[in-house]
């Protein structure tokens, strides 16, 4: 999925020194920059969504498995078993979210797709209330209502166009990512990076049913760059950033993808966002930024005086 809605899987940490904070900010920025061309690459590959999804999922699964094997010194199987049933739920929803993201980007504008998918943290708050009995603060309800209005504005601009299918896929993808976030919150002590590998493999297998093809030679390099380098690197950076800064801070930086992703597409392909997309994007990014800042302040107020810099991961999401 996107870096803007996905820094949720990898556990809480403390970062007592300013040097650590700078390191964390740089890592989070790097994660956004690495993943920001994702939508552009999908647009540049002139294949069916299922072909893109198959090779994207297969290459990402292989690369992530190799990375896990190296990180665990050959104990990848143990790491995969450690995710448990919650990890399998995360993998299923992450895989479906990836499929829906590719569908969205190939059927609507990149701006619409990224803006809609960025709403997943707020949807996750609602799901966490339903399934985990977590309370929803007043400022979250205000954010949900505001963002819902912005998404409705986006949909109103697609009702008479072929982009409606992409907008619906993006919204379904946002719900899928939110479900993965909820499962991660249920088992927040578990490292869910292996679930990302399984989810990529699930999306690959799902594409098989629709007859993926071998891409043209000119596009194989793009798919290799996306699946074997950009996605695994982004997963690693997203997992590393919360060791140095809080999850809300990392999530705040990740909002940049909503801006950078459409800019890449605009610059390379000349696809300018519509006025509705820009207005909705400004509203959603502003609301999410304020919401995250309030959450960050609330977290700090709850910390005991003896541990002013401890942080927990609570607003992150998996990569589509």
N, C-alpha and C positions, 0 to 999 in steps of 0.2 A: 504494500500500500504506500502511503506517503509518509515522509518524515514528520509532517505537521501533526499527524494524529497517531503517533506511534512511538512513544518512549515509555512503555508501561511494564516491561517484562522482567526487569533484571535486579530487583532488590534494593534495599536502602543502605546508605553509607553515611559517613561523616567526613567533612572537609574543613578542618580547622584553620587552614592557612590561606592567605590571599593567593599564593602561588598555585595552590590546588584549584581555587576558583577560576583563575585565568586558564589553567589547563583544561578544566571542564568546559568552559565557554568555547575554547578553541576546538575541542573535540566535538561538541554539539554543532558548532558552525560547520565543521568539516563534514559531519554526517549529512547535514542539509545540502551542502554544495555537491557532495558525491551523488546523492539521490535526486537532486533537482532536475537533471536531464531525463529522468525516467519516462515521463509522458512524451517528450520529444522523440526519444528513440522508438517508442511504440508507433508514433506517427510516421517516422522515417522508414519503418519496415513495412513494405507494401505486400503484406500477407494477410490471411484471414486471422481474426482474433484467436482462433484455436491453435493455429500454427505458432503464433507469437507466444501464447500461453504455454504450449507444450515445451518449447525450447527454453523459454525463460524459467519455467519451473524446474525442468530437468537440470539445466546448468547450475541454477542456484542451489538445488538440493545436493548436487555433487560437490560443489565448492564449500558449502556450509558443512557437509559431513567431513570433508578433508580438514577443514579448520577445526572442527570439534575434536577430530582424532588427534591432531597435533596438540591442541590445548589440553587434552586429557591424557596425553602421552600413550595413546593407543587404546584408551578405554572408552571409545565412543559408544559402544553398546551399553555400557553401564550408565553413561550420561543420558542416553535415550530412554532407558528403562526408568530412570529417576523422575521423569516428568509425570508419570502416573496417568490416571484417567483424566485429570484436569488438563494435562499437557496434550492429550489426544483431542480433547474438546477445542483447545486453543488451535491445534493444527488444522482441524476441520474448518473452523471459522476463518482462520488465516488463509487457507487454501481457497475457500469460496470467495473471500474478500479480494484475493489476487485476481481470480477469474472475473469478478464483477468490475474491478478497476480497469483491467484491459478492455473489457466490453464498453465501459463508460468512455474511456479515452478514444476509442475507435468509433463511437457513435455520437459524441457531443463534443463541444469545445473543451480544450484542456483546462481552461479557466473554470468552466462549469463543473467539470469532474473533480478538480482539486478542491474547489471551494466547498462543494457538497460533502466530500469525504472528510474534510477537516472538522466536520461537526461531530465526529464519532466520540470524542471524550464526553460531550454532553449527553449523547444517547446512552453511553456507558453509565453515566450517573443515574439515569432512570432505570436501566436494567439492574444496576447494583442495589437500588432501592427495592425493586421487585423480588430479586432472587437472593440477595444477601442481607436484606433488611438494613441497609446503610441509610442513615438520614441524608436528606438533600437540603443543603442550606438555602436560605431565601435568595441569595445572589445567584445560585445555580438555576433556580426556577426562572428568575428574571432573564438569565442568559438563554435558557431553553426557549422561552417565548420569543425573545428578540431574534434568535437565530432561525427559529421556525418561520418567522415573517420574511426573513431574507431568503430562505430556501424557497418559500412560496413565490417570491418575486422572480427568482430564477426559473422556476417551473412555468410561470405564466408566459415567459418569453419563448418557451420551447413548445407550447401547446400546438402551434400551427406549423411546426417544423419537424424534420427527421431527428432532431436532437433530443426529443422527449425520451426515446428509449435509453439513450446514454445517461440522461439525468436520473431516470428511474434506476438504472443499474448502479449509478454512483450512490444514490440514497440507500439502495439495498447493500452495497459494499460498505457504506458507513455503519449500517446496523450490524453487519457481519463482523467488522473490526471491533465494534463496541461489545459484541458478545464475547469475542476473544479477550478483550480487556477485562470483562467481568470474570471470566474463568481464571485469568491471571491473578486478579485480586483475591479470588477464593483460595488460591495456592501461592500467595505472594512470596513465600520463602523459597520457592523452587525456581531454579534457573531455566527459563523457557527458550533459550536459544536453540536447543535441539528440536523444539516444537516448530520453529521456523523452517528447519530443514524438512521435517515431515510434511508440513503444510505446503511447501513448494512441490514436494513429490505428489501430494494429493491433487494439486492443481494440474500437474503434468498428466497424471492418469485420467483426470476428468476430460482433458482435451483429446485424449486418444479416441474417445467415443465419437468425435466429430471429424476424424480423419485429418490430422495435421500433416503438412507437407514438408519436404526438405526446402528450406528457404534458398533464394538465389544467392550465388556466391558473393555478390556485392552487399548482401544484407546479413550474411553469416557473422561477419565481424561485429556488427552492431549488437546482434543477439548475444554473442560471446561477451562483449563488453558489459552488457546489461546483466546477464545472468551469472557470469563467472567472476566479475570484478565489482561492479557498482553495488549490486544488492548485497552480496556477502560483506563487502567493506562497510556499507551503511549499517548492517545488522551489528557488526562488531563495534563500530563507533557508538551506536545507540546504546549498546550494552555497557560500554565503558564510561560514557559521560556521567551517569548518575553516581559513579564512585567519587566524583570530585565536586559536583554541584547537585542541588536538589532536583527531583523530578519535575516540579513545576517550573523551575528555571530552565531546565533542558527543553521542556515542552514549549515554553515561551519562545525560545530560539528557533524551535522547529516550525513555528508559524511562518517563518520566512519562505518555506517551500511553496506556500500558497501564492506567494508573489513571484518567486524565481521560476517555478515550473511553467506558468503561462508566458513569462518573459522569454524563456528559451524558445518556446514554440512561435511566439510573435517575431522574435529576431530572425530565426532560421527559416520559418515557413510563411511568415507574414500574416499569421492568424491573429488578428487583434481581438481582444475581449470585447464583448458587447457592453453597452452602457449598463444594462441590467446586471451583467456579470461583475463589472467593476464596482457598482454600487453595493451589490450583495456581498462581494468579497471584502470591501471596506468594512461593512457592518459586521460580518462574521469574524474577521480578523480582529477588529477593535473589541468586540464583545468577548471573544476568547482571551484576548490579551488582558483585559480588565479582570475577567473571571480568574485567570491564572494568577495575576498579581494579588488579588484578594485572597486566594487560596494560600499563596506563599506567605502573606502577612499573617493569616490565621495559623498556619503551621508554626511560624516563629513565635507567636504569642503563646502557643500551647507548650513550647519547650521549657523545661526547667532551667533556672538561671545557671546551674552548673554545667549544662550542655547546650550552649547557645547555638552551636553550629551543626548539630546532628540533623540529618535529613532522611526522609523516607521517600521511596518511589510510589507515587499515587496517581500520576496523570500521564502515563505513557501508553503507547500503543504499538502493536506489532506492525512490521512492514508488509505492505500488500504484495 
